[in-house]
Amino acid sequence: MGCKNYKNDHREQFKFEEPASQSPESLATRDFSASGLSSITGNLDWESKLEDAQVDEAESTLKEALSLNYEEARALLGRLEYQRGNFDAALQVFQGIDIRTLSSRMSNAIAERTQPRKSRSKGENVLAAGMSLHSVSLLLEAILLKAKSLEELGRIKEAARECKMILDIVESAFPYGIRESVNEDFKLVEMFHKALELLPKLWIQSGFPDEAITAYRRALVKPWYMDPQRLAKVQKDLAALLLYGGVETSLPSQFKAWGLAFPSNNMEESILLLFVLMRRILYGEIEWDPEVMDHLTFALTISGQFESLADHVEQVLPGTFNRAERWYFLALCYSAAGQYETALNLLKKVSGSSEAKCKPHLASFMLGAKLCAEDPKQARQGINFARRVIDVSINQNEHLLGQAHKFLGVCYGNAARMSISDSERILFHRESLNSLNHASSIGTKDPEIKFNLGLENAIQRNLASAFDNAMVYSDMMATGSERGWKLLALILSAEQRLKDAEAIVDLALDESGSIHQLELLRLKAVLQIAQEQPKQAIETYRILLSLIQAQREHFEKNTNYEALAERKLEEESWLDLAGLYSDLKSWHDAAICIDKAKLTEMFSHRCWHTTAKLFEVQAKYKEAVIALSVSLSIEPDYVPSIVSTAEVLLKMGHQSLPIARSFLMNALRLEPTNHDAWFKLGLIYKMEGSMQQAVDCFQAAHELKLSDPVQSF
């Protein structure tokens, strides 16, 4: 072994005449002096045990050192044991290094040796804090490999503590982050970056997600100049842990001092991180990662930020998604945000001529059919969507086929009610039942099919079949369903079984909550009016309105939809009361109720219709006509106002008969089952001397009234 003198370089070199031989014993059992290696004897075939590259690296490192001290020697030999997969032996070697006593020297050496060259003195260039950066890097690597050895041996918590020591040492040297000019020892920075990535994973493995979150934040809060892709991985992993970790951790107080706009909880912090990642992807700083979009979709969906999600989907560069997937994703976002028209316009693109040569996008057609089924005005478009699904799914997927027939049946039913042609209406009604029955034969486990069958049969006045399907639906629902109970009650009221209907409502009230309970209370009051129980009805309305008022004062609404539904229900209740007081000839009370309703919604067609009815019973026909004109200007197809206009015109004299007949014919075009319109039309025919036509109209009115529910189905 020969030596050479110190040079001005900070490294101490150690030169071998020949490759050192070693005994077959584990390196962990060796003895080392404080100043250098003891004699190493024995024979080992290096090439048979280690990769050539690993041997070359070990020899090169050993030859670079003039005199390895005790810790450095253990660091090198521990690395060799780790590379050979002898984790237990490597751990024994590494445990001989007392890092805790060296940590302050290491921090000082890093801080001093990485200062800008102009700020160093000549002496410092020779030796900083008695330790070179090469030695520090070697020891940091030893700590990291010790942590990985502990991880391999299943001692995860100890591994995390060892890994944390690397962060403490380097962060002590760089309290404000690594300077961009620090590039003197790439290996030191590389070891630190590996520790930043490893520590939170170790805490997760050991079952400490809160510690993992702290470790991730530690890696992100200061400029450590990690590789952009590695930094993105840390940001994404933290966002995922915040979303799915199941633990809520508050931000440290020093972070909160940065301003009110800083995240206040896990969800906000996760969304902020994902926004940053999406922006970096869009600017081309990092590669596209579908997991980022998956996490962002989940986070924004849970928090109800559907429009924001749509904005980010629209910003994704073309080619990331194909056109059909992009339109479908956006349609989902906008439909969830309540922008159904926008969603349908996007779905129409998927079924447009530009995509004719592409593979049919089944999910888009199904979503289009579902959205159209919820909007009667889009019924015909819904029929087209549903038929596209059936064409693609036939002989392939029975579940999808059943769902498509369900939506097709609903859309046919809606189209029948919007149709102005009697023959077309009859055809659509028949197709509606055929499609729903076909769906029932395929997807018998879907309760929604039974509900829609019950509803469609009820609308077509097939009350026995409607009742049977409504009962099956209620039985299929585990805890009952408010709308199922309501449908049953309305079917019973159409059969004139009013007491049974009220009993069903009472049963439903015990199981329902929130807005559904309020709707059922209103139905109960309407049933009591139909049974000529005005006092009980007034008391029920009093309870209902008190509950609405209490909820407005003491509870926050969960959704805008619920707030609007409650506001609408309050208006309807006041108008029901106004009609009840009007029938009792308590006109002052009726006027007060109408005024209360107008405070809720001034421009309501039903408010003006109820006002007109109050004028009518007081024989104020001109005022009634004016009020009805206002009602029809707000909603031209509101059938009760059309029928009431014809009725007032009849009372004003025979010269108005042709106009009144025109109004009634329009009402029956819109609602063929309106018994009041048939009765008034019969009166007109009787006045004109057309007795047979009058008889037919009176017969139709009588039959329809016998099957008329207290509220519309």
LODO-966688 format. One record per residue (C-alpha): x, z, y. Coordinates in steps of 0.2 Angstrom, whole numbers, padded with zeros to 4 digits, always signed. Layout:
N
XZY ...
// end
This chain:
713
+0000+0000+0000 +0008-0005+0016 +0003-0001+0034 +0005-0008+0051 +0005-0001+0068 -0011+0002+0079 -0016-0012+0090 -0026-0011+0106 -0041-0015+0096 -0053-0001+0092 -0052-0004+0073 -0041+0005+0061 -0036-0007+0046 -0033-0002+0028 -0022-0015+0018 -0021-0017-0001 -0007-0026-0010 -0019-0030-0024 -0038-0027-0027 -0041-0009-0031 -0045-0005-0049 -0057+0008-0053 -0062+0017-0069 -0079+0014-0077 -0085+0031-0071 -0098+0031-0057 -0091+0030-0040 -0102+0045-0035 -0090+0056-0046 -0074+0052-0036 -0065+0064-0025 -0059+0059-0007 -0048+0067+0005 -0052+0070+0023 -0039+0057+0029 -0041+0043+0016 -0044+0038-0001 -0036+0047-0016 -0027+0036-0029 -0040+0025-0038 -0036+0021-0056 -0045+0013-0070 -0050-0004-0074 -0067-0013-0071 -0071-0031-0072 -0079-0033-0054 -0085-0051-0057 -0095-0045-0072 -0104-0032-0062 -0106-0038-0045 -0110-0054-0036 -0094-0063-0030 -0101-0062-0012 -0103-0043-0014 -0086-0041-0020 -0078-0052-0007 -0088-0042+0007 -0082-0025-0001 -0064-0031-0002 -0064-0038+0016 -0072-0022+0023 -0059-0011+0014 -0044-0021+0020 -0050-0020+0038 -0048-0001+0039 -0030+0007+0042 -0036+0024+0036 -0054+0027+0031 -0060+0044+0034 -0070+0054+0021 -0087+0048+0028 -0083+0030+0030 -0076+0029+0012 -0092+0037+0005 -0102+0024+0016 -0093+0010+0008 -0094+0016-0010 -0112+0021-0008 -0116+0003-0002 -0108-0003-0018 -0118+0008-0029 -0134+0003-0020 -0130-0015-0022 -0127-0012-0041 -0145-0004-0042 -0137+0013-0046 -0149+0022-0033 -0146+0040-0040 -0127+0037-0040 -0128+0030-0022 -0138+0045-0016 -0125+0057-0023 -0112+0047-0013 -0122+0047+0003 -0126+0065+0002 -0108+0069+0005 -0109+0063+0022 -0115+0076+0035 -0123+0065+0047 -0131+0079+0057 -0114+0085+0063 -0109+0067+0067 -0125+0062+0076 -0120+0067+0093 -0103+0059+0092 -0111+0043+0086 -0124+0043+0100 -0110+0046+0113 -0099+0032+0105 -0113+0020+0106 -0117+0024+0124 -0099+0023+0130 -0094+0008+0120 -0109-0003+0125 -0107+0000+0144 -0103-0015+0154 -0084-0019+0153 -0082-0017+0172 -0088+0002+0171 -0075+0006+0157 -0058+0014+0160 -0043+0007+0151 -0042+0022+0140 -0060+0020+0134 -0057+0003+0128 -0045+0010+0116 -0056+0024+0108 -0073+0030+0114 -0078+0048+0109 -0065+0046+0094 -0076+0034+0085 -0077+0015+0085 -0093+0005+0084 -0088-0002+0068 -0088+0016+0061 -0105+0020+0069 -0112+0004+0061 -0105+0009+0044 -0113+0026+0045 -0130+0019+0051 -0130+0008+0037 -0126+0022+0025 -0141+0032+0032 -0152+0017+0030 -0146+0014+0012 -0149+0032+0008 -0167+0031+0014 -0170+0016+0003 -0162+0024-0012 -0174+0039-0009 -0188+0027-0008 -0183+0019-0024 -0182+0036-0032 -0200+0040-0026 -0194+0053-0013 -0203+0044+0001 -0205+0059+0013 -0187+0062+0012 -0183+0044+0015 -0194+0044+0031 -0184+0058+0038 -0168+0050+0034 -0174+0034+0042 -0180+0043+0058 -0162+0050+0060 -0156+0032+0064 -0169+0030+0077 -0165+0047+0085 -0146+0043+0086 -0148+0026+0094 -0162+0031+0105 -0152+0045+0112 -0139+0032+0116 -0152+0021+0124 -0165+0032+0131 -0173+0017+0141 -0171+0004+0127 -0156-0008+0123 -0149-0018+0137 -0150-0036+0135 -0131-0038+0137 -0128-0027+0121 -0121-0039+0108 -0104-0031+0104 -0109-0025+0087 -0123-0036+0080 -0123-0025+0064 -0127-0009+0073 -0142-0017+0081 -0148-0025+0065 -0147-0008+0056 -0157-0001+0070 -0170-0015+0069 -0172-0013+0050 -0175+0006+0053 -0188+0003+0066 -0197-0008+0053 -0195+0003+0038 -0200+0020+0045 -0218+0017+0048 -0220+0009+0031 -0212+0025+0023 -0224+0036+0032 -0239+0026+0026 -0232+0027+0008 -0230+0046+0010 -0248+0048+0016 -0245+0051+0034 -0254+0037+0044 -0253+0047+0060 -0234+0048+0059 -0234+0030+0055 -0244+0026+0071 -0231+0036+0081 -0217+0027+0073 -0225+0010+0077 -0228+0015+0095 -0210+0020+0096 -0204+0003+0090 -0215-0005+0103 -0214+0006+0119 -0196+0001+0124 -0186-0015+0125 -0177-0015+0108 -0174-0034+0109 -0181-0037+0091 -0183-0055+0085 -0200-0062+0091 -0206-0064+0074 -0201-0047+0068 -0208-0039+0083 -0225-0048+0080 -0225-0041+0063 -0223-0024+0069 -0237-0027+0082 -0249-0034+0069 -0245-0020+0057 -0249-0007+0070 -0265-0016+0075 -0271-0016+0056 -0266+0002+0054 -0276+0007+0070 -0291-0003+0063 -0291+0002+0045 -0281+0018+0044 -0295+0030+0045 -0287+0041+0057 -0289+0043+0076 -0274+0047+0086 -0273+0050+0104 -0260+0042+0115 -0246+0053+0121 -0249+0059+0139 -0235+0049+0146 -0243+0033+0141 -0260+0038+0148 -0252+0041+0165 -0249+0022+0166 -0267+0020+0172 -0285+0020+0168 -0284+0002+0160 -0273+0009+0146 -0281+0010+0129 -0291+0026+0127 -0294+0025+0108 -0288+0016+0092 -0300+0001+0093 -0295-0003+0111 -0276-0001+0107 -0278-0013+0092 -0288-0026+0102 -0275-0025+0116 -0261-0028+0103 -0270-0043+0095 -0274-0050+0112 -0255-0050+0115 -0251-0058+0099 -0264-0072+0101 -0257-0076+0118 -0239-0076+0111 -0246-0088+0097 -0254-0099+0110 -0238-0100+0121 -0228-0105+0105 -0217-0089+0105 -0222-0085+0087 -0229-0095+0073 -0248-0095+0069 -0253-0081+0058 -0271-0081+0051 -0271-0063+0048 -0270-0060+0067 -0287-0070+0069 -0294-0060+0054 -0290-0043+0062 -0296-0049+0079 -0312-0055+0072 -0315-0038+0064 -0311-0028+0079 -0321-0038+0091 -0336-0039+0079 -0336-0020+0077 -0335-0017+0095 -0348-0031+0099 -0337-0042+0109 -0343-0058+0102 -0341-0069+0118 -0323-0063+0119 -0320-0068+0101 -0328-0085+0105 -0316-0087+0120 -0301-0083+0109 -0307-0095+0095 -0309-0109+0108 -0291-0106+0114 -0284-0109+0097 -0274-0125+0097 -0282-0141+0089 -0277-0143+0071 -0277-0125+0067 -0295-0126+0061 -0303-0142+0056 -0318-0147+0068 -0332-0141+0056 -0324-0124+0053 -0320-0122+0072 -0338-0126+0077 -0345-0115+0063 -0334-0100+0069 -0340-0102+0087 -0358-0104+0081 -0356-0087+0072 -0349-0079+0088 -0362-0086+0100 -0377-0082+0088 -0371-0064+0086 -0370-0063+0105 -0388-0069+0106 -0384-0086+0113 -0394-0095+0100 -0396-0112+0109 -0377-0113+0111 -0374-0109+0093 -0387-0122+0087 -0379-0135+0098 -0362-0132+0090 -0370-0133+0073 -0378-0150+0077 -0361-0156+0080 -0357-0152+0062 -0372-0162+0056 -0369-0176+0068 -0363-0194+0065 -0345-0190+0069 -0344-0179+0054 -0354-0192+0042 -0338-0196+0033 -0332-0178+0031 -0336-0167+0017 -0353-0158+0021 -0350-0141+0028 -0363-0131+0018 -0361-0114+0028 -0365-0123+0045 -0381-0131+0038 -0386-0114+0031 -0383-0105+0047 -0392-0118+0057 -0407-0116+0045 -0407-0097+0047 -0406-0098+0066 -0420-0111+0067 -0431-0100+0056 -0430-0087+0069 -0436-0098+0083 -0452-0108+0081 -0447-0120+0094 -0433-0126+0083 -0443-0127+0067 -0441-0146+0064 -0422-0145+0067 -0423-0131+0054 -0432-0142+0042 -0417-0154+0043 -0404-0141+0041 -0412-0133+0026 -0415-0150+0017 -0396-0154+0020 -0392-0138+0011 -0404-0142-0003 -0396-0159-0005 -0378-0152-0006 -0383-0137-0017 -0394-0145-0030 -0389-0142-0048 -0374-0131-0041 -0378-0115-0034 -0395-0107-0037 -0393-0093-0024 -0390-0105-0010 -0404-0116-0016 -0416-0101-0016 -0410-0096+0002 -0412-0114+0008 -0430-0115+0001 -0434-0099+0009 -0428-0105+0027 -0437-0122+0023 -0453-0113+0020 -0452-0102+0036 -0448-0117+0046 -0462-0127+0039 -0474-0112+0043 -0467-0112+0061 -0469-0130+0063 -0487-0129+0057 -0491-0117+0071 -0483-0128+0084 -0491-0144+0078 -0505-0152+0088 -0511-0163+0074 -0523-0156+0061 -0517-0167+0047 -0499-0162+0051 -0503-0144+0052 -0512-0144+0035 -0497-0153+0027 -0484-0141+0034 -0494-0126+0029 -0495-0133+0011 -0476-0137+0011 -0472-0120+0018 -0481-0111+0003 -0473-0123-0009 -0455-0120-0003 -0457-0101-0003 -0465-0101-0020 -0450-0112-0026 -0438-0100-0018 -0447-0085-0026 -0445-0093-0043 -0426-0095-0040 -0421-0080-0031 -0433-0067-0037 -0421-0053-0031 -0422-0057-0013 -0436-0046-0005 -0436-0057+0011 -0444-0071+0001 -0458-0060-0004 -0461-0054+0013 -0461-0072+0020 -0473-0077+0006 -0484-0062+0011 -0484-0067+0029 -0487-0085+0027 -0502-0082+0015 -0509-0069+0028 -0508-0082+0042 -0517-0094+0031 -0530-0081+0027 -0525-0080+0008 -0527-0061+0010 -0527-0057-0009 -0510-0066-0012 -0503-0059+0005 -0507-0042-0001 -0499-0044-0018 -0483-0051-0010 -0482-0038+0003 -0484-0024-0010 -0470-0032-0021 -0459-0033-0005 -0462-0014-0002 -0458-0010-0020 -0442-0020-0019 -0436-0011-0003 -0427+0006-0009 -0434+0017+0005 -0448+0006+0011 -0448-0005+0027 -0457-0003+0043 -0462-0021+0044 -0468-0021+0026 -0479-0007+0030 -0485-0015+0046 -0489-0031+0036 -0499-0021+0023 -0509-0012+0037 -0513-0029+0046 -0518-0037+0029 -0530-0022+0026 -0537-0023+0043 -0540-0042+0040 -0550-0036+0025 -0559-0024+0036 -0552-0009+0027 -0548+0000+0043 -0546+0017+0036 -0534+0012+0022 -0524+0002+0035 -0523+0018+0046 -0517+0028+0031 -0504+0015+0027 -0498+0017+0045 -0497+0036+0044 -0487+0035+0028 -0475+0023+0037 -0473+0034+0052 -0466+0048+0041 -0452+0036+0035 -0448+0026+0051 -0438+0030+0066 -0434+0024+0084 -0442+0008+0090 -0451+0005+0074 -0460+0022+0075 -0467+0018+0092 -0473+0001+0086 -0482+0009+0072 -0490+0022+0084 -0497+0007+0094 -0504-0001+0079 -0512+0016+0074 -0521+0017+0091 -0527-0001+0090 -0534+0003+0073 -0543+0018+0080 -0551+0007+0094 -0557-0005+0080 -0565+0010+0072 -0573+0015+0088 -0563+0031+0090 -0559+0030+0109 -0554+0048+0111 -0542+0048+0096 -0535+0031+0102 -0532+0038+0120 -0523+0053+0112 -0512+0042+0102 -0507+0031+0117 -0503+0047+0126 -0491+0053+0113 -0483+0035+0112 -0480+0034+0131 -0473+0052+0131 -0461+0047+0118 -0456+0031+0127 -0453+0042+0143 -0443+0055+0134 -0432+0042+0126 -0428+0034+0143 -0424+0051+0151 -0413+0059+0137 -0406+0045+0126 -0395+0030+0129 -0401+0014+0121 -0390+0007+0107 -0393-0011+0112 -0400-0021+0125 -0413-0028+0112 -0419-0010+0109 -0421-0007+0128 -0431-0023+0131 -0442-0020+0115 -0446-0002+0122 -0450-0009+0139 -0461-0022+0132 -0470-0009+0121 -0473+0002+0136 -0481-0013+0145 -0492-0017+0130 -0498+0001+0128 -0504+0002+0146 -0513-0014+0145 -0521-0008+0128 -0527+0007+0137 -0533-0003+0152 -0544-0014+0140 -0551+0002+0132 -0555+0010+0149 -0563-0006+0154 -0574-0006+0138 -0579+0012+0143 -0583+0006+0161 -0570+0018+0168 -0564+0004+0179 -0554+0016+0191 -0544+0022+0176 -0542+0004+0169 -0535-0001+0186 -0522+0013+0186 -0516+0007+0169 -0514-0011+0175 -0504-0005+0189 -0493+0005+0178 -0490-0010+0167 -0486-0021+0182 -0473-0008+0187 -0465-0011+0170 -0466-0030+0171 -0474-0038+0187 -0474-0056+0181 -0482-0054+0164 -0495-0066+0158 -0504-0052+0149 -0505-0041+0164 -0514-0054+0174 -0525-0058+0159 -0530-0040+0158 -0533-0039+0177 -0545-0054+0175 -0555-0046+0162 -0557-0031+0173 -0564-0042+0187 -0575-0051+0174 -0584-0035+0168 -0587-0031+0186 -0594-0049+0189 -0580-0053+0201 -0579-0071+0194 -0569-0079+0208 -0556-0065+0207 -0555-0067+0188 -0552-0086+0189 -0538-0083+0202 -0530-0069+0190 -0532-0081+0175 -0524-0095+0185 -0509-0084+0188 -0508-0079+0170 -0508-0097+0164 -0495-0102+0177 -0483-0090+0169 -0488-0094+0151 -0498-0111+0150 -0501-0109+0131 -0507-0091+0131 -0523-0093+0121 -0532-0077+0127 -0531-0083+0145 -0537-0100+0140 -0552-0093+0131 -0556-0081+0145 -0555-0095+0158 -0568-0104+0148 -0579-0089+0147 -0579-0085+0166 -0583-0104+0169 -0598-0102+0158 -0604-0087+0168 -0602-0096+0184 -0614-0110+0179 -0619-0125+0169 -0609-0137+0180 -0593-0130+0173 -0597-0134+0154 -0586-0149+0152 -0571-0140+0160 -0575-0125+0149 -0576-0136+0133 -0559-0143+0138 -0551-0126+0139 -0558-0121+0122 -0553-0137+0113 -0535-0134+0120 -0536-0116+0113 -0541-0121+0096 -0527-0134+0096 -0515-0120+0099 -0523-0107+0088 -0536-0114+0075 -0540-0097+0068 -0546-0090+0085 -0564-0084+0081 -0568-0080+0099 -0564-0098+0104 -0575-0105+0090 -0589-0093+0096 -0588-0099+0114 -0587-0117+0109 -0603-0114+0099 -0612-0107+0115 -0607-0123+0124 -0614-0134+0111 -0630-0124+0111 -0632-0125+0130 -0630-0144+0128 -0643-0145+0114 -0630-0150+0100 -0638-0137+0087 -0629-0143+0072 -0612-0143+0080 -0616-0126+0087 -0621-0119+0070 -0604-0125+0063 -0595-0117+0077 -0604-0100+0074 -0601-0101+0055 -0582-0104+0058 -0582-0090+0071 -0591-0078+0058 -0579-0082+0044 -0563-0081+0054 -0569-0064+0062 -0571-0057+0044 -0553-0060+0041 -0546-0057+0058 -0532-0043+0059 -0532-0030+0073 -0516-0038+0079 -0508-0055+0076 -0498-0056+0060 
// end
